[in-house]
């Protein structure tokens, strides 16, 4: 691995010398041109240039569809096998028989796991804004299961309607019989699937840095360029952020598997740097992904689950609501919607749908729903802007290639 890294460094140095001896004699002009082109691309957004952005987005979408079609055609043998497997599964799904009960069970578990894995992948890319889907989906889900478990003194929620809706079981249960381990076990599947999704979402920085190191090219990625600048100025780093990034980089580079595991096992906003570091130093894929998967889907998820479950346990919630009411002047008015929300949830848990529900019961739910809608809309906008900027980059590269051939 070290020899490959040395060869790549020598190749990059040779390419750099050839470029400086040939066409790129003035590096300052080249860097200035790159900076100017990057600024031009960043201005291609819907709220500044809506028509151009939409046009570039559509053209980039067509190009990507064409590329994916060509790739699928080149792997048509694999594609045929996949289609045959889908045909067999479809036949099993629709043909009646004793196997249908197993088919329905597998279908339910598959879509439930895929849902949380998808949310985990979106969390790694920040849902376009850097806001965790743990805060939007998994955290509230664990909190609702925790509140219901303490209210019902059981986690044996009937299925259906759980997980779409939680209703207390009809059988009588002993007060105080619910345990912390029972709640952890109830939400373990979705939490681990979400953690696995976050591990999968960390792969793009790794592959990008690895491909750049092997090819000797310099990708137009700000995080990778920042990483290379950090390596160049490692000895002169003074500020806390730079020292923290260097600490992560040194831990991953020197300790290897256990360094990656340590970085992945704690809430770490700098973990993208770990993926870039592993790719840059050609760490084997399964070393990186295995440590990331264990850290995020097992260790970190149990830490986060424990935090949410303890925070939303019955006595803690009651104390928090009481503390809100103790705030001078505005305390009672802030306390009221929380009390009404908790009371409404208790009514729903005990099948009392016909009972009078206090007004304002959906105040918190309404706020959360609007937040989710805003975040998803911004995520879609960010995808459109990003694809439009990718097409603009294609045009700039084409123009640059034409200038070189003249």
Secondary structure, DSSP 8 states (H G I E B T S, - for coil): -HHHHHHHHHHHHHHHHHHHHTT---HHHHHHHHHHHHHHHHT-STTT-HHHHHHHHHHHHHHHHHHHHHHHHHTHHHHHHHHHHHHHHHHHHHS-STTHHHHHHHHHHHHHHHHHHHHHHHHHTGGGTT--HIIIIIHHHHHHHHHHHHHHT-----TTTTTTS----SS---TT---HHHHHHHTHHHHHHHHHHHHHHTHHHHHHHHHHHHH----S-HHHHHHHHHHHTSTT--SHHHHHHHHHHHHHHHHTHHHHHHHHTS--TTHHHHHHHHHHTT--HHHHHHHHHHIIIIIIHHHHHHHHHHHTSHHHHHHHHHHHHTSTTTHHHHHHHHHHHHHHHHHHHTT-TTS---TTTTHHHHHHHHHHHHHHHHHHHHHHHHHHHHHHHHHHHHHHHHHHH-
